[in-house]
Amino acid sequence: MAVDDDRHFAGDTIGNLPHRPLTRTGYPMSIAELVGLGVLTGLGAGLLAGLVGIGGGVVIVPAVYYGLASTGVSPNDAAHIAVATSLASIVPASVVSFARHLKAGHADLKFLKDWGPGIVVGVAVAQIVAPHLDGKVLETVFAALCLLFAYRFAFPDRFAPVLDAPPGGAFRQVASMGIGACSGLAGVGGGILTNVVMTLSGLPMHKSVGRAAATGVVVSVPASLVAAMATHSSNPTQIGSIDLAIWLCIAPAQAAAAWVGASIAERSSALLLSRVFSIVLIATGLAMLRSAIWP
């Protein structure tokens, strides 16, 4: 999933990462270094969550994975813990980001009511059909779309919206389920696709970001519940695959940074936000393309 972000894509990506510590000496990272890594990761992910409404899992998952691997945790366990803990840490950041954008007038509760159910249904359908599809093909297609849309968001003045306003009625239900389904199949955040759909539908960039933040709330909460109930762990700091110790290092910093990021977004021009989002699309597209081409 953001957030849905993250389950398939993050799992595929970290599976391809080299299994080595992050320290220059090759020795396992100390507790202080791991805590520092968690805080810095949370700050970076939270800033993105506030600025452009994405979950930040693409930042959190690799960092947590490398940190755990450096302490001797098996690659498979590190992967599951990294993805699940990322999903859980996105919950407070998404809520804070959405609340700040709501305060600024760039988000509204009606979006959650109108679009939320369809997005959840789309994500659920994706989880059912995903095992029967070629994940590498899906990643390649979505990576190409990310890189294509990156150009559109880098130069927004050169393009006119496709629609005058976000779709309503049955078209809205189809669009919302499409956001959820594509996010679930590609394993990327609903925030990315929400930004794309809302901007193409004629919404200003600030309001698109506010709705992308709302999508993070819709997706991260049920995804975290699934992660918490998915497995049983004998580790006292874990609930399912979610490691609470790591979560405590990341989530508070991420939530605080999300508020700061959303505050910066309120004062920033639409052009700047669009170009920041373009950079995010390029980074996501290249990472997915690497995962698909170099297994």
Secondary structure, DSSP 4 states (H G I P E B T S, - for coil): ---GGGHHHHHHHHHTS----SSTTSSPPPHHHHHHHHHHHHHHHHHHHHHH----HHHHHHHHHHHHHHTT--HHHHHHHHHHHHHHHHHHHHHHHHHHHHHTTS--HHHHHHHHHHHHHHHHHHHHHGGGS-HHHHHHHHHHHHHHHHHHHHSGGG---SSSS---HHHHHHHHHHHHHHHHHHT--HHHHHHHHHHHTT--HHHHHHHHHHHHHHHHHHHHHHHHHH-----TTEETTEEHHHHHHHHHHHHHHHHHHHHHHHHS-HHHHHHHHHHHHHHHHHHHHHHHH--
